Amino acid sequence: MLHFIKGRAGSGKTKLLREIINNKIDTEGGNLLLLIPEQFSFETDRTMLKFLGAKKHKAVDVTSFERLALSTLKDFPALKKRSVNGGVRAALMSEALQSLEGRINVFSSQKTVFSALSPLVELCNELKYCRITGDTLISKTDLVEEGFLKEKLKDLYLINEAYTALLSQNYFDDTEAVELLCEYALENGTFKNKTVFFDGFRAFSKQDAECFSIILSQAKDVYVTLCTDENIGRYTSFYYVKEFEKTLRGIAAKNSITVTETYCAQSADAFSSDIFQLEQNLFSSRKAEALPTDGSVSVVKCIDKADECKYVASAIKKLIRSGKYRCRDIAVIERQAGSYKELLSEELKALDIPVFEDSRRSLKYEALFVYVSSVLACVTQGLNTENIMTYLKSGLSGLSVTEISRLEKYALMWNVGVGAWRDGFTMHPDGFGIEFDDRAHSTLDEINKARKKAVLP
């Protein structure tokens, strides 16, 4: 049986689902499976541990589709092959393009363009997630009129076939894990007599939908939470969730499964009255009557980004000065990552507000990576000033700031080449046309000592 647990945000859908899991453990003892999107797996598992306790937590497996596939198929022959990462995928795509030289037209010049490899790899992965085979792709290509689009589709078909063949020779492709799970579950009845719960999903890929269909046909009970509302129009913020519900109902009908639903009403105190008012009228084409505000939401009109950042920084400073909040209690969310970073950082620093930026940072800026890459550059490209200074400024060279500064000043002043870095510095440390004295000799000796520490093994 398929059970829908429906409700708006904050209505208690997930709480009800956890209570059902707890009751199932008490009555049935276990054999429970909770599937959630991959990005929520750690947080959900931790929350379930706190909610159920260590003993009961062992009775429910909290996982995602991909991790479920990998754990179920751990003894499967295909998983004995080496796993593949992004770098290997790019290399294999490059090899696939080179093997097709003379057979492809639109993408013939892309085999040496590294930036083109990643989008092609992503496309091949997407074809697998959507369960689009090479035969399906070429059959659709035949329906397209002669021209650039048809040539492009033909190229993509050939590229996908060549890339997939190379990948399958020596590597296990994790994009096929869920599809392999589907085959395995059909043959072995993996989900028979299980109670399976789905939480946090808004859509399924073709692979996930096929897996859901198999689970539904084998499991004793299936529970799905959906963030939606009752009696709503078609074109609302819940449109895609309603379409997702239709898809799941269609799968249930195909498998002759009975469907029930429970609606969780949103409590009046789930959110502030300002939030409710904003939600109801944000996309309205009619002017709404202003209601009394509780002060929880402020809509501020600013001239530009700089003005927005000034207001945000001032508002944060005001909250901190009130004594009711600490910096760790305040978060700033931007629509597009990095679009306000520099301006906002300047305004926060101007008001002495410490800030932690929760964003990804490229590995190439990390000290260890800079250190290793600069050392390799010195070995492969020679001991030129740029490579050596990058190595020294990584912070892992062992030289002091004073030593590094002296070396940089001397190298830039005399335009030091590879030979001088290797054999030693002989020019005056203060510049051209100055007589050597004891102080100059002593300073040059110190600089050469630093040079030896920098370049000698």
N, C-alpha and C positions, 0 to 999 in steps of 0.2 A: 504494500500500500504506500502511496505517495502522500505525504503530509506537508502542506505549505504553512509556514508561520509568517504572517505578513504584518506589516506595520511601518509607520514612519520612523525617522531617526529618533532615538531616545524613548521608544515605546516599550522596550523590554523584550524584543525578539530573542536576542542572544541570551539574555538571562533565563528566559523560558526554556530555550534549547538546552542550556546547561542543567537546568532542574530536571528536564526529561532524561538527560544522560545519567544524572545521579540516580534517578528512580529506576532506570533500566539496569544499572549496575547492582542496585539492591535486589531487584526481582529476578534478573537473568544472569547476573554474575560477571558478564563481560561480553566478548566478541563484538565490540563496538568500534566504529570507525568514524572519525571526524575529519572531514576534508575542508580545507580553507585555502585561499590564494596563497602562493608561496611567500609573498611579502609580509603576511600576517602570521606565518607559522610559528616563529619563535615567541612572539608576544602571546599568541593564543595558547600555546603549550604551557607557558609560564602561568598564565591566568587560570588555566584548568587545573594545574598542580595546586595552586592556592585554594581554589574552590572545592576540589574533591579531596585533597589530602594525598599523601604519598601512596597509600595502600590502594585507594580506589583509582588513582590516576593510572595505575598499571593496567587497568581493565579497558582503557580506551586508547586507541592509537590516533594521535593528532598529526596529520600530515597533509601534503599537497598532492596533486595528481602525479607530478614528475617524481617526487620522492617516494610515493607509493609504488610507482612502477619500478624504480631502481631497487627498492627493498624487496619487492616480491620476486623480481627476476635476478636476484643476486647470484644465483647458480646457473643462470641462463648462459649458453655458449657465447652469444654475441657480446655479453658484458665482460668476457675474459680478454677482449681486445683492449688496446690502450684507449683511454679517454682522450677527447680532442678539445683543444682550447682555441681561443680566437686567433692566435698567431699561426697555429697549424692550419686552421681553416683558410686563412688568407694565403698561405703558401700553396695549399692544394688548389685554391681557386686560380692562382697565378699559373700553376702547372696545367690546369684544365684549359685555360685560355691559350697557352702556348701549344698545347696538343691539337687545338682546333684551328691553327693558323691555315689560312686559305679556304676555310669552310664557313667562317662567320664574316659578316660585313660591318654591321653597325658597331660591334664591340671589338673589332679587330685591333684597334689602337690602344685598348685599355689594359693589355696584358702587362705593360710596364708601368702603369699608373697605379700606385699603391692606394690612393684615396678611392679608386673605383672598385677595389676588391671587396671592401666591407659591405657596401650596398648590395653587391651581387650575392655575397654569402647570406645576407639578411633575407634576400628574395628567395633563395633556395630553401632556407629555414621556414619561411612563411608558407611556401608551397606545401611543405610537409605538415605544418600545423593545420593547414586548411584541407589536407588530404587530396591535393591536386597532383595526380600522377602525370608522367610524361605523355602517356597516351591521351589523357584528357586535354593537356595543354596543346598538343599538336592537332587534335581534332577541332578545337576551338580556333586554332590558327587557320585551318583550312576554310573557315567561314568568313574570314576577313578578306576584304578586297586587296588586290595587289597594291603595294606601296610601302612606305617607310614602316608603318605599324606592323605589317605582316613580316617584313624582314627582321624587325626587332624581336617579334615573338618567336620566329624560327631560331634566331641566335640564342634567345633565352632557353629554348627547349634543348638545344645542343649543349649549352653551357651547364644546365642543370643535370643532364644525363652524364656528361663527362666528369663533373665535380662529384656527383653521387657515387659514380663508379670508383673514382680514386679514393674517396672517403671510406667506402665499405671494404676496401682491400685490407687495410691494416688497423682501422680505428672503429670504435663504437660511437655512433652518432646519437647523442642524448635527445635530439629532437624526435627520434623514432621510439623513445622509451614507452610513451603512453600507448602508441599503436601496437607495440609488442605485448604490452600488458593486456590489451583488448583480446588479442589472439590467444594468449595464455589463459585468460579468465574464461573464455568460451570453451576451451578444451578441458579445463580443470575445475570449473565451478568455484572460482576463488571467493566469490561473495555470497555463497549460499549460507542461509541461516544467520547472516550478519544483519545488524541494524546500523545503517549508515546515515550520517548527518552532514549537511552542507551548510556552511555559514560564510557570509561575506562576499558571495559571488554576484556579479551583475551580468555576466555573459560567459559562454563557453566557447572555446575553439572547436573546430570540427572533431579533433581528436578527443577532447574532453567530453563533447556531447555523445560521441560513440561509447566512451567509457561509462558515462552516466546511464546510457540506455542498457548496457550490460549489467551494471549494478542494480538498476531498477528491476530488471527481469529476474535476477537471482536473489537479491536481498529480501529479508523478511519485512523490514520497514525502512523507508527512506524519508528523512525530514530535511526540508529546505527552507531557509529563511530568505525573505525578499523584502527589501526596503521600498515599499510602495504605499499607496493610499487606496481607500475604498471609493467607489463611485466617482472616479475622476475622468476628465475628458481625455481624448487621444493625445493631443499635442501639449504635453505638460513636461515638467522635469522628470517625471516617472515613466516617460514614454519607452525608453530602452529597457527598463526593468519589466514593464508590461509585455513587451515583445519577447523578452527572455522567458517570462512565465508562459506565454503561448507556446514557445518552443518546447518547454518541459512538459506541458499538458499534451502536446502532440506526441511526444515520445511515450508518455504514459498511455495514451489512447492506442498507439501502435502496439504496445505490449499488453493491452487489456488490463491495465492497472487502475484500481479505484483511487480517486483523488479526494482528499479532504483538506480543509483549510481552517486556520485559526487566525483571527485578527486581533492584534494587540493595540488597544487604543492608546494614543499618546496622552500622557498626563498633562494637566494644565501647567504644572511647574517644571516640565522637562526643559524648557528654555524660557528666557525672559519675554515679557510682552512686546518689547521692541523687536526682538528677533522674529516673533510671529508676525508682527505688522510688516516688517521688511520683506519677509518671505511671501506674504500674501499679495503685496503690491509692487514688488521689484520690477516685474515684467508686465505690469498692467498698463493698458493703453488709456485707461480712464483715471482722472484725478481722484485720489482717495482723500477722504476726510481725515484730517490729522487728529490722532488720539493722544491722550496724555502719555508722556514718556517716562520711563523709569530710569533713564540716564545710562543704560547699559550699552547703547549703540549711538555713535556720533557719526554723522555724514558731513564731511568737511569739503568744501569746494576750494581748490588750490589753483594757482596760476600755471605752474609747471612742476616737473619732478623735484627741482631744488626746493620749491615752496612746500611740497608734500613732505620731503625729508626733514625740513626745519620744523614743521608742525609735529611730526612723529617724535623727533628727538626732544622737543619741548614737552610733549605730553608724557613721555617716559620719565623725564627729569621731575616733572610734577608728581607722578605716582611714587617715585622713589623718595622724594622729600616729604610726602605725606606720612611716611613711616609704616604704612600698611603693606607695602610690597618691597621685595628684593629684586635684584636684577634677574635672578634665575626664575622669577615668577612671570616675567614678561617676554613675549615672543613677537617678532615682526615677520609677517608672511608677505612675500611679493608674488605677483601673478606669474612673472617670467623670471627664472633664476638668473641673478646677476644684473638685472636691469637697473637696480637701485643701489647696488653694492658700494660703489665709490662715493656717490653723493651722501648716502646715509652714514657711511663710516666716518666721513669728514664731520658731519653734523654731530654725531655721537661723541667723537673725540673732542670736539670743541666744547662740549658740555661735560667732559670728564666722565662719560658713561662707558664702563667696560662692556665689551660685546664679544660673544662667541658666535662664529659663523659656522652653521651646520651645513656644509656643502662639500662636494667632492673636490679634491685637489689633485692635479696631475702628478703622477709618480715622478716625472722628470724634474720636479722642483724639490723633491725630498733629498736631504743631505747625502744619504748613502748612495742613492742613484747617481747624483751629481759627481760624487767622489769616484765611483766605479767607472762611469762613462768618461770622465775626464782623464783618468789613468789610462784607459784603453785608447783614448784619442792621442795621448802622449806617445804611446807605443806604436800606434799605426800611422799617425800623421807627423810625428816628430816633436821635439821639445821646443815648440814655439811659445811665445809669451802668452797668447790667448789660452791655450790648453793648460799651461802650467798655472796661470792665475785662477782659472776656473777650479782646478784641483785644490789649490791652496785655500781658496775662499769657501770650499765646501764645509769647512769647520772640522774636518777629520784628518787633516794633514799632519798635525802635531806641532806646527809652528805657531808662535804667538802672533797677535795682531801687529805688534811693532815690527817683527821680522818680515811679515807679509807686506806691510806698508813700505818698508825700506826696499824690498825686492821689486815691488811694483813701480816705485818712484824711479829707481835706477833703470829698470827695463824700458820704461816709457821714455825716459830722458835720452838714453843712448840707442833706442830702437834695437834692442838686443836680439840677435838671431840665435839659431839652433846651436851653432858652434860655441858661442860665448856661454850659453846655459850649460853646455857639456864640459867645456875646458876651463872656464873661469872668467871673472870680470877683471879688467885691467884699467878701465878708464876712471877718471876722477869722480868721486861720488857726488860732488857739488856742481858738476857741469863743465862745459868746454872753456879752455883758456885760463884755468886756475892752476897755480903751482901746487904740487904735492907737498905736504908737510906731515909731521908725525900724526896729527889728528886725522888727516885724510887717509893715511895708510891704515891707521887703526880702524877707522870707519869702514874702509873697503874690506879689511879682513873680516870684520863682523858680517858684512853683507855676503861675502863669499862663504862664510860658515853657514849662513842661512840658506844660500844657494845649494850647497852640498847636502844639507838636510832635506831640501826639497826634491832634488833630482837624482841623488845617488841611491842605489838599492839599500 
